[in-house]
């Protein structure tokens, strides 16, 4: 991954400069790398991963004033595409042949051909790879901190591995769960969980009655857990009983530390499945 990112700098000069990052999960990972040194600027507000909307004039100025702008790419951050797709200072991580990648899934959990689930940061191995990539980028911007970036990246990997070990239980098999919107695929392997269906292809859309019926007719366990990005309506939950719920924000905007936020998400989903 380090060699791949370094290669991407062939058209960029390596003088000390400001680094900006796109959204909150990228910012959390960048903060892990830059701890003890100047932090990167975050373009999008916490809670806005960039699926929808547009960016402000001040956001555009931040992009223009930055030496490097790191984003995931068009598959996630549509609102940044107009400003970053052809920008010479932009680095899209999705452009690199790296990271574990999965396709989007339909509401029954079946993979959708030629698609990309963009929530790659929730995979612990991806999170570590992203910090390694960010360490290279920050080192090109501010080479005087290169040793600190490297040490921080190694520290992050150790913390991430410890978090996964804390969550995993060797005797536990993958347990089924429902999601309102399928945004948690990348945490499933580490958290030992498996999607049994989602309510809607988009969290902005209400589920259809036919989908609620399908979920009830194909429920793999009597008591199910519904992972939601906001508090679910009581009327909706009544149609899925017996069901427990947990609110988990995909961009971790309720967290200030990536490892702590990831651990809390995995633990709370498991507690929901276990009925705690």
C-alpha atoms as one frame of an Amber mdcrd trajectory, in Angstrom:
protein
   0.000   0.000   0.000   2.848   2.388   0.851   4.478   1.841  -2.535   1.168
   2.318  -4.346   0.449   5.638  -2.667   4.020   6.858  -3.115   3.725   6.160
  -6.835   0.672   8.432  -6.933   2.849  11.405  -6.044   4.721  11.462  -9.350
   2.817  14.586 -10.401   2.925  16.233  -6.970   5.756  18.076  -5.253   6.738
  17.010  -1.756   7.065  20.299   0.087   5.555  21.020   3.499   1.906  21.932
   3.096  -1.609  21.591   4.436  -3.399  18.267   4.111  -7.199  18.127   4.048
  -9.380  15.046   4.357 -12.898  14.527   3.156 -15.145  13.247   5.933 -15.297
  12.177   9.577 -14.067   8.567   9.332 -11.139   9.722   7.199 -10.472  12.470
   9.728 -10.465  10.015  12.648  -7.911   7.839  10.864  -5.840  10.877   9.935
  -5.866  12.055  13.557  -4.459   8.684  14.615  -1.559   9.260  12.216  -0.889
  12.921  13.069  -1.195  12.685  16.863   1.341  15.097  18.335   1.643  17.075
  15.081  -0.643  19.492  13.184  -3.905  17.777  12.220  -5.476  17.689   8.782
  -8.478  19.852   7.954 -11.839  18.097   7.590 -13.947  19.279   4.647 -17.365
  17.723   5.306 -19.178  18.098   8.608 -19.487  15.146  10.973 -22.583  13.184
   9.957 -22.110  14.004   6.281 -20.164  11.273   4.511 -20.871  12.963   1.195
 -23.617  10.779  -0.250 -25.862  13.740  -0.994 -25.890  17.519  -1.105 -23.248
  20.020  -2.117 -20.279  21.738  -0.523 -20.000  25.369   0.543 -17.754  28.073
  -0.916 -15.564  27.828   2.202 -15.179  24.086   1.608 -14.086  24.791  -1.951
 -11.543  27.317  -0.690 -10.172  24.724   1.755  -9.699  22.355  -1.170  -7.951
  25.002  -3.255  -5.652  26.053  -0.414  -4.595  22.501   0.444  -1.539  20.825
  -0.994  -3.181  17.417  -0.796  -6.845  16.528  -0.362  -7.547  12.908   0.542
 -10.998  11.481  -0.126 -12.464   8.037  -0.689 -13.923   8.757  -4.112 -17.055
   9.261  -6.160 -18.628   5.963  -5.033 -19.038   7.464  -1.556 -18.667  11.240
  -1.707 -20.809  12.414  -4.605 -20.922  15.924  -3.162 -17.149  16.279  -3.600
 -16.899  14.863  -7.101 -17.305  18.178  -8.903 -14.443  19.727  -6.950 -12.101
  16.760  -6.600 -12.557  14.409  -9.553 -10.013  16.239 -11.705  -8.254  18.325
  -9.064  -4.455  17.893  -9.297  -4.074  17.908  -5.503  -6.765  15.274  -4.841
  -5.974  11.674  -3.883  -8.902   9.219  -4.073  -8.248   6.037  -2.110 -10.726
   4.085  -4.233  -8.414   4.677  -7.198  -5.744   2.458  -5.656  -5.799  -1.298
  -6.116  -5.841  -1.862  -2.383  -8.146  -2.587   0.541 -10.671  -5.368   1.034
 -13.668  -4.534  -1.138 -17.177  -5.951  -1.260 -20.084  -5.317  -3.624 -23.269
  -3.628  -2.546 -26.044  -6.008  -1.495 -29.743  -5.892  -2.253 -32.359  -5.872
   0.505 -32.293  -9.669   0.622 -28.536  -9.616   1.183 -27.526 -10.823  -2.288
 -24.456  -9.145  -3.878 -25.065  -6.679  -6.700 -22.784  -7.298  -9.666 -20.215
  -4.644 -10.640 -20.896  -2.498  -7.576 -18.843  -1.293  -4.610 -19.927  -0.984
  -1.007 -17.979   2.166  -0.100 -17.945   1.835   3.709 -14.462   0.317   3.644
 -13.179   1.950   6.856 -15.258  -0.408   9.043 -12.975  -3.321   8.108 -10.119
  -3.303  10.664  -7.599  -4.378   8.026  -8.765  -1.563   5.765  -8.545   0.924
   8.616  -4.917  -0.043   9.195  -4.182   0.188   5.454  -5.777   3.643   5.276
  -3.570   4.894   8.120  -0.524   3.575   6.282  -1.610   5.439   3.155  -2.268
   8.599   5.143   1.157   8.324   6.773   2.740   8.398   3.310   0.670  11.410
   2.280   1.345  13.343   5.485   5.041  12.505   5.188   5.149  14.031   1.702
   3.432  17.160   3.046   5.489  17.457   6.233   8.571  15.223   6.041   9.937
  16.568   9.329   7.241  14.531  11.132   7.773  11.307   9.189   9.086   9.333
  12.168   6.127  10.409  14.300   3.668   9.405  11.573   5.298   5.989  11.287
   5.262   5.410  15.042   1.623   6.525  15.280   0.628   4.194  12.447   2.244
   1.249  14.194   0.533   2.225  17.453  -2.837   2.398  15.668  -2.381  -1.079
  14.186  -1.656  -2.498  17.627  -4.716  -0.817  19.130  -6.911  -1.978  16.258
  -5.739  -5.580  16.586  -6.371  -5.475  20.336  -9.888  -4.137  19.740 -10.712
  -6.980  17.339  -9.350  -9.521  19.821 -11.519  -7.957  22.526 -14.664  -8.279
  20.404 -14.111 -11.740  18.998 -15.057 -14.864  20.897 -13.629 -18.064  19.443
 -16.654 -20.180  20.297 -19.130 -17.728  18.787 -20.521 -18.338  15.304 -21.770
 -15.634  12.966 -25.132 -14.420  14.249 -27.805 -12.908  11.974 -28.977  -9.314
  12.141 -31.133  -6.907  10.141 -30.112  -3.431   8.997 -32.445  -0.618   8.040
 -29.892   0.274   5.363 -27.011  -2.088   4.572 -23.990  -0.069   5.734 -22.198
  -2.463   8.079 -20.855  -5.163   5.774 -17.216  -4.367   6.474 -17.529  -4.874
  10.227 -19.262  -8.250   9.940 -16.228 -10.546   9.777 -14.501  -9.002  12.777
 -17.725  -8.718  14.785 -18.829 -12.273  13.865 -22.214 -11.205  12.530 -24.091
 -11.784   9.255 -26.733  -9.736   7.458 -30.093 -11.482   7.092 -31.740  -8.673
   5.141 -32.243  -4.925   5.155 -35.412  -2.867   5.242 -34.575  -0.393   2.486
 -31.876   0.197  -0.164 -31.489   3.771   1.160 -31.890   5.065   4.702 -33.876
   8.010   3.313 -36.541   5.646   1.908 -39.266   3.961   3.940 -39.404   0.171
   3.692 -42.110  -1.385   1.543 -44.753  -3.607   3.118 -43.576  -6.451   0.886
 -40.064  -6.213   2.334 -41.327  -6.251   5.912 -43.326  -9.352   5.055 -40.282
 -10.984   3.449 -38.150 -10.292   6.525 -40.726 -11.818   8.845 -41.167 -14.863
   6.625 -37.409 -15.424   6.363 -36.238 -14.497   9.849 -33.351 -16.796  10.859
 -33.995 -16.281  14.576 -37.121 -15.569  16.577 -35.599 -12.520  18.262 -33.841
 -10.279  15.744 -31.651  -7.201  16.067 -32.216  -4.231  13.767 -29.176  -1.985
  13.277 -30.353   1.485  12.367 -28.713   4.853  11.653 -31.319   6.732  13.676
 -34.082   5.876  16.113 -36.588   3.563  14.427 -40.298   4.447  14.474 -42.372
   2.470  16.983 -44.908   1.628  14.295 -42.197   0.085  12.152 -40.771  -1.941
  15.025 -44.235  -3.241  15.854 -44.340  -4.922  12.446 -41.070  -6.744  13.085
 -41.539  -8.013  16.628 -39.847  -9.586  18.439 -36.994  -7.233  17.607 -34.392
  -5.176  19.469 -32.621  -2.163  17.987 -29.326  -0.326  18.161 -28.428   2.998
  16.558 -25.061   2.955  14.795 -23.915   5.886  12.643 -21.968   4.637   9.643
 -19.502   7.522   9.578 -18.774   7.207  13.325 -19.610  10.901  13.773 -20.489
  10.197  17.407 -16.839   9.230  18.042 -13.652  11.218  18.535 -11.310   8.228
  18.405 -11.520   5.617  15.647 -10.614   2.515  17.663 -12.897   3.464  20.542
 -15.771   4.200  18.132 -15.257   0.976  16.192 -15.118  -1.095  19.380 -18.291
   0.501  20.724 -20.125  -0.125  17.448 -19.124  -3.791  17.303 -19.935  -4.364
  20.983 -23.326  -2.654  20.826 -24.358  -4.610  17.738 -23.362  -7.835  19.456
 -25.238  -6.839  22.602 -28.314  -6.097  20.491 -28.116  -9.525  18.837 -27.653
 -11.153  22.236 -30.655  -9.293  23.616 -28.651  -7.338  26.194
